[in-house]
Amino acid sequence: MTTVEKNIGTAPQNYEWIVLCAISDLQDEAVTPFEIDDNKIAIYLIGGKVHATDNVCSHAFALLSDGWLEGTLIECPLHGAQFEITSGEVVQGPADCPITVFKTKVEDGQVLVRLPVE
């Protein structure tokens, strides 16, 4: 089981690839927020590679896209918790629960994210 699937949960789910934006709309070494239905997603473009996580800190409600990105670490603007965006793992507290990581891909210049559907 991958980290992505583990963080989303172990119950069987269906997934759907959703187009978010053109890759040219993203800035390198930056985080961009998106909202799809009830999903708050942070998209990161780092060294030409696209990553996606929950945009809400697992410790307290704060948008990670309002925080600070350094390499592949995102720091929450509220209490300073840090997460590794490639795995969702907590690097520094006060958070003790990982954030969800979503699979991404780029097709025909479009960024897609894989989200669970009900």
Protein Blocks (a to p, Z undefined) as FASTA:
>chain_A
ZZklmmnopcdcddddddfbdfklpcehiacdddehjbccddddeehiacdddfbdfkbg
cdfklmccehjaccdfklopacdfknopafbdfbfbdcdddddddeehiacdddddZZ
